[in-house]
Amino acid sequence: MDTHLENLSKLNQLSRWICANHPAPEELERLLKEALDTETYSLPIRCAGFLLAFTSLTFIFGGTWKDLTVVLTNTVLMYLAGIYLKKPGVNRMVFNIFSTFLAGTVAILMSRIGMVDDIYIVMIANSMMLIPGIPMVNAFRNLLCGNEINGMLEILKATLETVAIVGGFVLSIYLFGGLISW
């Protein structure tokens, strides 16, 4: 569940160019194909980026090497879930509930066997990459620019996505919370 920023930039440039130059429809089709033909990073590079980000978050929040092991395990599981659920076009809120439930369940089970020092650091680190920060900023920008209805809808959507993140962890705690070694 990601946004290809380079592709977005090319499409924005194409949009501005089209408004300024008014090309023929045949040329538009060719230009659109060129703009969409943007190389992406390979799967190992993307996975390494996620692992680096989650490693940093774990230590920023005060996690230990044990916590890091579980965070990285959850990272791989959440990434694979994202790839699997992206194909049928699963809603972002459903994805957030599923992935945080999965991460919370793994964290609780690993805590039970002594692989986690602080389960909440694991859950917080795993949830940080799902938080809709950019959509929330865009929502407030829309509000401040006078587009109140769109801004309010975007705030509601970002809030619901955040509640879904919490919901997945809460569900795992309610189902398996008795296994946590406090």
N, C-alpha and C positions, 0 to 999 in steps of 0.2 A: 504494500500500500504506500506508494510513493509518488512524487511529482518529479518529472524529468525537467529540471530547471533549464538546461541548455536547449532542449526542444521547445520549451515555453518561450525562451528568449528569441529563438529563431522565428517562431510563429508571430510574436509581437512585432518583430522587425518587418516581417512580411506584411502584416496588417497595416502598419504605418506606410510602407512602400506602396501597397495597393491603393490606399486612400489618396496618396499624393500623385500616382501615375496612371490609374485607371487602365490596367492592361486588358487585353482580349481574354475571353474565357479559356481558350486553348492554352495560353501562356499561364493563366492562373493555375490550371491543373498541374502543369509541369513544375511551377514554383512551389506549389503545396507539397508535391512529392519530394522535391529537393529538401524542403524545410523539415519534413517528417523523417527523412533519411538521416537520422542522427545516431552516431554510435553510442552504445551504452557500455558501462563497465561490465566486465565479466563477473560471473557468479562468485569466484573466489575473492575478487577485489571488493565486491559489495559486502560479502560476509566478513572480510577482514575489517572493513570500515565499521560495521555494526559491532564487531567484537572489541575494537579499539574504543568506540564510544561507550559501550557498556562497561568496559574495564575502567575507564576514566570516571564514569558516574559512580561505580562501586566504591572507589577509593575517595572520591569527593565526599560521599556521604559517610565515610568512616568504616567501610567494610574491610573484612580481613581476607586472607587468601582463600579460606574455606568458603566464605560468602561469594568470592569471585568465581569459584568453580561452579557454583550453582547458578549464578547470574549468567555465566557464559553458556551453560547448558540450556538455560531458559532462552537465551538469545537465539541460539541455533534452532530450538523448537519453535519459537515465535516467528523466526524468519521463514522457516519451512512452512509453517501454517499460513503465513502471508502469501507465499508462492502458491500453495495449494488452494487457498480460498480466493485468490485474485482471479483465477480463471473463470469461475462461474459468476463473478461480479458480486460477491457477498457485501452487504451493507457494512459500512465502517463501524457502526455500533455493535453489530453482531460479531465482527472480527475482534473488536476490543474486548467484549465479554469473553469470547472463546479463548483468546490468547492470554488474557490475564488470569482466567480460570486455570488454564494449563500451567502458567508460570507459578501461580499460587499453590496449586496442587503439588507440583514438583518441589517447590520450596518447603512445603509442610512435610512431605515425605522425607526429603533429605534432612530436615531438621530432626525428624524422629530418629534417624540413624546417626545423628551427631555430625553431619556434614555442613551445618550452618551455625555460625555464632550468633547472628542477629537476623532473624527472619524478616523483620520489617525493612532492613536495609536492602535485602534482596528484592522484596516486593517494590520498594520505592525506586530502586535502580531500574528494574525491569519496566516500570510504568512510565518513566520519564520520556522515553522515546515515542510513546503513544499520545502524549498530551498535545492537543490541537492548539499550539501556541500561535502559529502564523494565521490560521483561520480566525482566531480570537482578535488578533491585532487588526486584521482586515475588516472584521465586523465593527470594531470601534472606529476605524477610519471611515467606514461607510456612514456610521452615525454622525460623526463630526463633519462630514462633507454634505450632509443634508439628505442622504438616502436612508431615512429612518427605518422603513419597512424591511428593506434588504438587510440592514445592519442588525435589526432585532431578530430576524430569522436566522442569520448567521450566528449570532450570540446564542440563540436557543439550540441550534445544531451543535455548536462547540461544547455547550454545557451538557447536552445529552451524551455526546461522545465521551466527555470526562466522567460523567456518572456511569457510563458503561464500563469504563476502566475500573472504577471502584467496585462496580457490581460483580465483575468477574472475580476479583480478590475476595470480596465478601462472601460470595457463593462458595469458593474453595475453603474459606475459613469456617463457614457454617457446616459444610459437609465433612471436612477433615480436621477441624480445629482441635478436637480432642486428642489428636496425635502430636500437637505441638508440645515440645518440651520447653516450658517457660523457664 
